[in-house]
Amino acid sequence: MTLNGTKILADVYHKYREALVGLAQTFLGCRHAAEDAVHEAFAKLCQNQTWGNDTVAYVFTSVRNAAINQLRRRNSQDRLHESLFNGRHRELETGDLSKGVANREELDFLAAAVDRLEPNEKQLIVLKLYGGLTFDQIGQIMDLPLKTVASRYRRMLERLQIELREKV
């Protein structure tokens, strides 16, 4: 790997680390296992210098694949579960999901509602809110058309807002 390639990967890692770990955690349910998947993906990326047209999307795809592979290797009975938002309310507070949330109790309810989403829905939230990726990049990562990603995201936000309103 060239020095320039190393710098590119380092920059992507530093900018998107939390989003990458969050994405892996949607599969693995455990932050420590998610961090292992991110490191596994970056170890493989360091061996390969062709990352496609969109390096960020390629890295997210690699982390997603590493998490899936780790999940396949792991016995499902040993699966741990942690909230995606453990200790991360500050990040949730700044996202689209928390608009209109009045207090910590509502924020906790919102975090629990997000944790109940299907894995693909959680991935979408992590990629959009934590990663700050575009719908086009998310579509590349999840192998979905742009319009599908955008409509799923919109419907998910609407559903979460309705749940929050019904709770209050």
C-alpha positions in Angstrom: 0.0 0.0 0.0 1.2 3.4 -0.8 1.6 6.2 1.7 -1.2 8.1 0.0 -3.5 5.0 0.2 -2.7 4.7 4.0 -3.6 8.4 4.5 -6.9 8.0 2.6 -7.9 5.0 4.8 -6.7 6.8 8.0 -8.8 9.9 7.1 -11.9 7.8 6.4 -11.4 5.9 9.6 -11.0 9.0 11.8 -14.0 10.8 10.2 -16.4 7.8 10.1 -15.2 5.6 13.0 -18.3 5.9 15.1 -20.7 5.4 12.2 -18.7 2.3 11.0 -18.8 0.8 14.5 -22.5 1.6 14.7 -23.2 -0.1 11.4 -21.4 -3.2 12.5 -23.2 -3.1 15.8 -26.6 -3.3 14.0 -25.5 -6.8 12.9 -23.6 -8.0 15.9 -25.4 -6.4 18.9 -22.2 -5.8 20.7 -19.9 -2.8 20.5 -16.7 -4.8 21.1 -17.5 -7.3 18.4 -18.4 -4.3 16.1 -15.0 -2.7 16.7 -13.4 -6.0 15.9 -15.3 -6.1 12.6 -14.2 -2.6 11.7 -10.6 -3.5 12.4 -10.9 -6.7 10.4 -12.3 -4.7 7.5 -9.5 -2.1 7.6 -6.9 -4.9 7.8 -8.3 -6.3 4.5 -8.6 -2.8 3.0 -4.9 -2.1 3.7 -4.0 -5.2 1.6 -6.1 -3.9 -1.3 -5.7 -0.6 -3.1 -8.7 -0.6 -5.4 -11.6 0.9 -3.5 -13.9 1.8 -6.3 -15.1 5.3 -7.2 -16.5 6.2 -3.8 -13.9 5.2 -1.1 -16.3 6.0 1.8 -19.0 3.8 0.4 -16.5 1.1 -0.3 -15.2 1.2 3.3 -18.8 1.1 4.7 -19.5 -1.9 2.4 -16.4 -3.6 3.6 -17.3 -3.1 7.3 -20.8 -4.3 6.6 -19.4 -7.5 5.0 -17.0 -8.0 7.8 -19.8 -7.8 10.4 -21.9 -10.3 8.3 -19.0 -12.7 8.1 -18.4 -12.4 11.9 -22.0 -13.0 12.6 -22.0 -16.1 10.4 -18.9 -17.4 12.3 -20.5 -16.8 15.7 -23.0 -19.1 17.3 -26.3 -17.2 17.5 -26.8 -18.5 21.1 -23.8 -16.4 22.2 -25.2 -13.2 20.7 -25.0 -10.2 23.0 -27.2 -7.2 22.8 -26.4 -3.7 23.6 -28.4 -0.6 22.7 -27.0 1.2 19.7 -27.3 4.3 21.8 -25.5 3.2 25.0 -23.8 6.4 26.2 -24.5 8.1 22.9 -27.5 10.3 23.6 -25.5 13.4 22.7 -25.3 12.1 19.1 -28.9 11.2 19.0 -29.8 14.6 20.4 -28.2 16.3 17.4 -29.9 14.1 14.7 -33.1 14.4 12.7 -34.8 11.8 14.9 -34.7 13.9 18.0 -36.4 17.0 16.6 -39.3 17.8 19.0 -37.9 15.6 21.8 -38.6 17.6 25.0 -36.6 15.7 27.7 -34.3 12.8 28.6 -37.3 10.4 29.2 -38.5 11.0 25.6 -35.0 10.6 24.3 -34.7 7.3 26.1 -38.0 6.2 24.6 -36.8 7.3 21.2 -33.5 5.3 21.6 -35.5 2.2 22.6 -37.8 2.6 19.6 -34.8 2.8 17.3 -33.3 -0.3 19.0 -36.6 -2.2 18.1 -36.2 -1.5 14.4 -35.2 -4.2 12.0 -31.5 -4.5 11.4 -31.7 -3.0 7.9 -33.6 0.0 9.3 -31.0 0.5 12.0 -28.3 0.3 9.4 -30.0 3.1 7.4 -30.1 5.3 10.5 -26.5 4.7 11.4 -25.3 5.4 7.9 -27.4 8.5 7.5 -27.3 10.1 11.0 -23.9 8.9 12.3 -22.1 8.5 9.0 -23.6 11.5 7.4 -23.7 9.6 4.1 -25.8 10.5 1.2 -28.8 8.4 0.1 -26.8 7.5 -3.0 -23.8 6.2 -0.9 -26.2 4.3 1.4 -27.8 2.7 -1.7 -24.4 1.6 -2.9 -23.6 0.1 0.5 -27.0 -1.6 1.0 -27.3 -2.5 -2.7 -30.6 -0.6 -3.0 -31.9 2.0 -5.4 -31.6 5.7 -4.3 -35.4 6.2 -4.3 -35.9 3.1 -2.1 -33.4 4.3 0.4 -34.9 7.8 0.6 -38.5 6.5 0.9 -37.5 3.9 3.6 -35.7 6.6 5.6 -38.7 9.0 5.3 -41.2 6.3 6.4 -39.0 5.2 9.3 -38.7 8.8 10.6 -42.5 9.2 10.3 -43.1 5.9 12.1 -40.7 6.9 14.9 -42.3 10.4 15.2 -45.7 8.8 15.5 -44.5 6.4 18.2 -43.0 9.3 20.1 -46.2 11.4 19.8 -48.3 8.5 21.0 -46.0 8.0 24.0 -46.4 11.6 25.1 
